[in-house]
Amino acid sequence: MKIKLEKFGPIISDKKLGNDISKLIEKSLKSNQSIEIDFENVISMATFCAKQIFGKLYVEKGAEFFFENIKCWFFLNDAIKSSCNNGYFNFAIF
């Protein structure tokens, strides 16, 4: 299953969007063993949104499940990739 984040807009930076994306991913994982998250046309994601989405999944599902079953694609720039990486590692640590 592929989840295209572009439908949430080019900038993902508020709590409501983060919550909507998190719920969509959780729902998708219930019916699919693995998912792909497509960042095509997303130019920015706030670190707190990445924590809200990916950090929560990383902690709840565990590192092995997270890295084997959740794939992220089409980062337009390193800033988005960095926000996502910081999101799940910072959430897991703090």
C-alpha positions in Angstrom: 0.0 0.0 0.0 1.3 3.5 -0.9 0.3 6.6 1.0 0.8 9.8 -0.9 1.5 12.7 1.4 1.1 15.3 -1.3 -2.7 15.3 -0.7 -2.0 16.9 2.6 -0.2 19.8 0.9 3.4 20.7 0.2 4.1 21.8 3.8 3.2 19.5 6.7 3.5 21.6 9.7 0.5 21.5 12.1 -0.8 19.1 14.7 -4.1 18.3 12.8 -2.3 17.3 9.6 0.2 15.2 11.7 -2.7 13.5 13.5 -4.6 12.9 10.2 -1.5 11.3 8.6 -0.8 9.2 11.7 -4.3 7.8 11.8 -4.1 7.0 8.1 -0.9 5.1 8.5 -2.2 3.2 11.5 -5.3 2.3 9.7 -3.3 1.2 6.7 -1.0 -1.0 8.8 -4.1 -2.9 10.1 -4.9 -4.2 6.7 -1.4 -4.3 5.1 1.8 -5.8 6.5 3.9 -3.0 5.0 3.3 0.4 3.6 5.2 2.9 1.5 5.0 6.6 2.4 5.5 8.8 -0.7 6.8 12.3 0.0 6.7 13.4 -3.6 5.9 17.1 -3.9 6.2 17.6 -0.1 8.7 20.4 0.3 8.7 20.7 4.1 7.7 18.8 7.3 8.0 20.2 10.8 10.1 18.0 13.1 7.2 17.9 15.6 4.9 16.5 12.9 7.6 13.9 12.1 7.7 13.0 15.8 4.0 12.8 16.0 3.8 10.5 13.0 7.0 8.5 12.8 8.3 8.7 16.3 5.1 7.3 17.7 5.1 4.4 15.2 8.8 3.7 16.0 8.1 3.4 19.7 4.8 1.6 19.5 5.8 -1.0 16.8 9.5 -1.3 17.6 12.6 -0.6 15.5 12.7 -3.9 13.6 9.0 -3.6 12.5 9.4 0.0 11.7 12.4 -0.4 9.4 11.1 -3.6 7.8 7.5 -2.5 7.1 7.5 1.3 6.7 9.3 2.6 3.6 9.6 6.3 2.8 10.2 7.5 -0.7 10.8 10.6 -2.9 12.2 13.0 -0.4 12.6 16.3 -2.4 15.3 17.5 -0.1 17.6 16.4 2.7 15.7 18.7 5.2 12.5 16.5 5.0 14.6 13.3 5.3 16.4 14.8 8.3 13.1 15.9 10.0 11.7 12.4 9.6 14.9 10.8 10.9 15.0 13.2 13.8 11.3 12.7 14.5 11.5 9.0 15.2 14.9 9.0 16.9 14.1 12.0 19.1 10.7 10.6 20.0 12.2 7.3 20.9 14.9 8.8 23.1 12.8 11.5 24.9 
